[in-house]
Amino acid sequence: MSDNIMTKQGYEDLKEKLRRMTVYDLQDIIKEVMVAAAHGDLSENAEYTAAKEKKAFIETRIREMEQRLSGAKVIDTSTLSSDRVVFGATVLLQDDDKGEEVAYTIVGVDEADVTLGKISISSPIARALIGKEEGDSVAVKTPGGVRNYSITQISFK
């Protein structure tokens, strides 16, 4: 599966982040470079050097986001339905080890945020869940050891 797959919402969010970086962040750092350059001798101007490095970082990040967006395979998850776990599914899991329930939505690499319950399609949990059905059990190898989950619900938003 492509590492450049993303949900429609993830695509729009990345597009907005790119716009903010281009319109605000890059313009702000250009001003910083100009102010630092006005301080004189550029060969010994740490403020100028730092501002130029920050500008280069932002420009690199902008190019990376432009590449990700141009090559993105966007999937509208609201049109999906399946009885199996696939990209875009929200999966309700029973943690068999802790007895707790947890919900994860399987999204693209660029939009993953575990604090929001969004896990990357390339994460160990997502890889273990793909293709499974409600009622299936999965064992996931994590840095903390093997975790056992039961799939209680699969839905799409």
N, C-alpha and C positions, 0 to 999 in steps of 0.2 A: 504494500500500500504506500502511496506517495507521502513523503514527509511534508508536502506543501498543500495538503488537503485542509480545508477549513470550512467552518459554518458560515452562512451568510452574515450572521451577526459578527462573527470574528473578523470577517473580511471588512465589514463596515467600520468596526472598531480600529483595525490596523490602518485603514485609510484615514480615519480621523486623527490618529496618533501621528501619522506621516504629515498630515496637513499642519498640525500644531508644531511639529519639529521644524518644518520648512518655514512657516509664517512667523513663529515666535522665537523658538530656540536658536535657529540659525541667525536670524536678524539680531538677536540680543548678543550673541557671541561675536558677530561682526563688529558691533559697536564696541564691545570689550577690547577687541584687537586694536581698533582704531585709537581708543583712549590709551591703551598701554603703549602703543607705538609713539604716541605724542610725548611720552615721558623721556624720550631721548635715545641714547645709544642702545640699539636693539641687540647687540652682541652680549650685553651684560644685563639685560632687562628680563628678570625672571617672570614678571607679570605678563610681559609680551609672549614669552616662550610658553607659559602655561595656557594663555588664551589661544595661541595658535594650535597647541595640542588638543585643546577642548574643541576647537573648530573642526579640526581634522577628524576627531572622534564622531562628532555630530554628522559631518558630511558622509562618513563611512556608514553610519547607522541609517541615514536617509537612503543611500544607495542600496543597502541590504533590504530595507523595507520595500523600496520600489521593485526590486527583483522578486521578493516574496509575493507581492501583489500581482505582478505581471505574469507570474507562472502559477498562480493559485488555481486550484480546482475547488470551486465554491459549491457547497451542497446546502440547499434549503431544507433543513431538518424538519420543518413543519409539514413537508409533503411526504415524509417517510413513514412507513409502518412495517413492522416485522415482528415475528414471534421469537426472533433471535437477536442477540446483541450485535449491533453494527455501529459504525461511525454515526455519531449524532444521538445515539440512544442515551436516555437517562435510566440508570440501573439502580434499583433499590436492593441493597445487600444486607444480609444478616451476617455480622461478624461472629462466626461460630466459636471463636476463642474468647471473645469478650462479652458476647451476648448483646451487642449493640447493633443498631441499624445505622447504615450510612448510605448516602446517595451520591452517585457520580454521574456526570455527563461526559461522554467521550467526545473530545474536540481535537482540533489541530494543535500542532506543536506551539504555534504563535499565540494561541488563546488560552492555553492551559493555566489554571490558577486553582490549586488545591484548596485554598481558603474559601473559594466560591463553589467548590464541589466539581470543578472542571478539570478532568485529567487528560493528558495527551494520549493520542492514539498509540504512541510508541512507548508508553509507560508499562511497567510490568503488570499492573492490575488490568489495564485495558487489553493488553495482549492476551492475558489469561481469560478475559471475559468474551472476547470476540467469538461469535458463532454459537455461544451457549444460549440455553433457553431458561425460562422461569422454572424453578425447582432444581436446576443443576447446582452442583457444588463445585467450587474451584479452589485449588491451593495455589497461592501466589508466593513466589520467592521474593522477599524484601530484604533490605539490609539488616533488619532486625530479626530475621528468621522467616520461616514459612507461616503464612496467615491463611486461614480457611474461611471461605465465605459461601453462603447460599444465596442464590438469586431469587428474590421474592417478587420483583416486578420489573418490567421493561416498558418504558413509555417514550414518547417523542413529543417535543414541544415546538 
